[in-house]
Amino acid sequence: MQTQTRFAAFGICLSLVIPGVLTHPVDKTEGTAPERPIRRTRSLCAGEQQYVDMRKQVVLESLSRLDINCTEDSVPHIVLLASGGGQRAAVSLVASLYQMEKDGLLDSLLYLGGVSGSTWSMASLYSDPEWSSNMDRAESKLLGEGVELADALEWLHKTAKEDDFSLTDIWGVFTSAGIMKQIDVRCLSDEASRNASNPYPIYSAIEKHCYSEGPVEGKWFEVSPHEAGFTELDLFVNTSLLGSKFRMGELLEKKAEMDMVKLQGVLGCALAHEEVVVDFIPPWLNEAEFLNVAAQEYLRVYNALDKLISLTRMTVKDPTASSELGRLQRILRDKANQNESALLEPKSIEEIKVHFQQWTLELLTTATTWSDSLEDGAFKVHVSMLTKQIIPLLLKWEWGTTRNFLYQYEDSSLPTCLLAKERFQLVDAGLLINVGYPPFLGDKRDIDLIIAPEYSAGDIFETLTLARDYAAQVKKPFPVIDDRILEDKDWPKDCYVFEGKEKEPTIVYMPLFNRQNCKDANQFKAKMEEFSTFQGPFSQEMIESLLQIAKTNMKNNRETLLREINKAALRRRNKRKSI
């Protein structure tokens, strides 16, 4: 079986021709037309199909242990979809999966999907080929020591030489080092040759240009160990080719695949979205007349600096060095707040714009001056190197840049936001939908049951309604969401079941904070604020508390999950009978 899987990893997905007319490998005989690296089809690639077929044997054995009647040809298609939510989502996903393992439910999953913060945990989990049976180790890693600053900077030093070096790399290495406590330089395609002991992973991003100006079909981007591409356009390349140079559908130059550190940065860089800046507007600045482009740039730079400093502190063990980084944060905060009085004086729009431009440069100068003022030693050397890398990138404000495999692709029906650009920008999918529903809707993966632990901030039902609207736009089945349930948004229950009919998947929806762990709406709101998405990294106590909350949620709803898994198996069996 291992030999077959390796064959799938290195050859099968590339050997399929584009239009989907042929679905078998091309015979490489003399005179045969060369293979084309872009695959266009609505079916699974052979590598994923082979993995899923093997995984079904694991699921079948799991269901048997749960006394759920199932046959080999009627294994239900079950996915756990974890929401985004920064470190809150990363920690909670580990806890949810931990409890599912203890309750004997984890091996019922065929797939695991994530966006934003939950992808940080996924990337970390899959560094262990047997993580599904090692959740104790995954939890202990979250609670362990972080990576040293020197190791993070070593990775950055190598990556800075690449053409597409951007803020994504800075964000990726410090979330990896500070939050997930590891620097993992393997590539996602390395997983394609593994056995099926874990659910098959699907990571999600969005393409930034199409998000802003393109049709819905050009927005959602999925990445698996075998393929990467646009979910609704049905256009994919082998994951090992993501970042290689293409033109008109032809591979011109193969480039090294991004490693998991960079991929974490791509998938979880919520700060890359300009719209996120509204979460950081201080009260004195929250006036429409002030919020021009220059003001938004100022807020972006300040908040990116503040968050990166917090993450850097997670990699610093020396108390004096950590204190110095804290001092820099205070200096920057004081400087940001002292500007309030300058805007109270009557000024023209142009004068206000000039002020913000000056303040942006002052923030960056402050960071440089602080770095230069440090005592000579290893910490000063490290910080100086980091400052020189970060400041130009903050001014450039470029995230997730990678070569576009659809550049000048021969299909005029594709959106111009993709065809016309040699590079595209892959960024955090959370701004579009903070749960990775799109890859799991419709016939391609034919999902029976979606288990959706909800770790998002804001309106607790927003991911559901956004996914429902998305499904309607792309004409894919989605269960009915009774609008009366939305009235619970300020104090939700711990579990809701939205039953699918015919081709609609059933969704088990499980808010992290709920009526079981919050006594009223005020406590619910307080918990959301205590574990907010963009605060500094969580303390050890906060991580332990969050782990317990998420575990308890999953444990409390074991019977509901068992019932819905059983119904999914029955549903799959009925589907088989109707064929």
VENKA-V214080 format. One record per helix or strand of 2 or more residues. SS is the DSSP state (helix for helix, strand for strand). FROM is the first residue (numbers start at 1). LEN is the number of residues. If there is no record, write none. Layout:
# VENKA-V214080
ss: {SS | SS}
from: {FROM | FROM}
len: {LEN | LEN}
This chain:
# VENKA-V214080
ss: {helix | strand | helix | helix | strand | helix | helix | strand | helix | helix | helix | helix | helix | helix | strand | helix | helix | strand | strand | strand | helix | strand | strand | helix | helix | helix | helix | helix | helix | helix | helix | helix | strand | helix | strand | helix | helix | strand | helix | helix | strand | strand | helix | helix | helix}
from: {2 | 39 | 46 | 72 | 78 | 86 | 106 | 111 | 117 | 131 | 135 | 149 | 167 | 188 | 200 | 208 | 216 | 220 | 227 | 235 | 239 | 245 | 250 | 260 | 270 | 274 | 283 | 293 | 319 | 340 | 349 | 378 | 401 | 416 | 423 | 429 | 438 | 449 | 462 | 483 | 496 | 506 | 521 | 540 | 558}
len: {14 | 2 | 20 | 3 | 5 | 17 | 3 | 4 | 9 | 3 | 8 | 11 | 12 | 6 | 8 | 6 | 3 | 4 | 4 | 4 | 3 | 3 | 4 | 8 | 3 | 7 | 3 | 21 | 19 | 5 | 25 | 19 | 3 | 4 | 6 | 3 | 3 | 6 | 12 | 6 | 3 | 6 | 10 | 17 | 21}
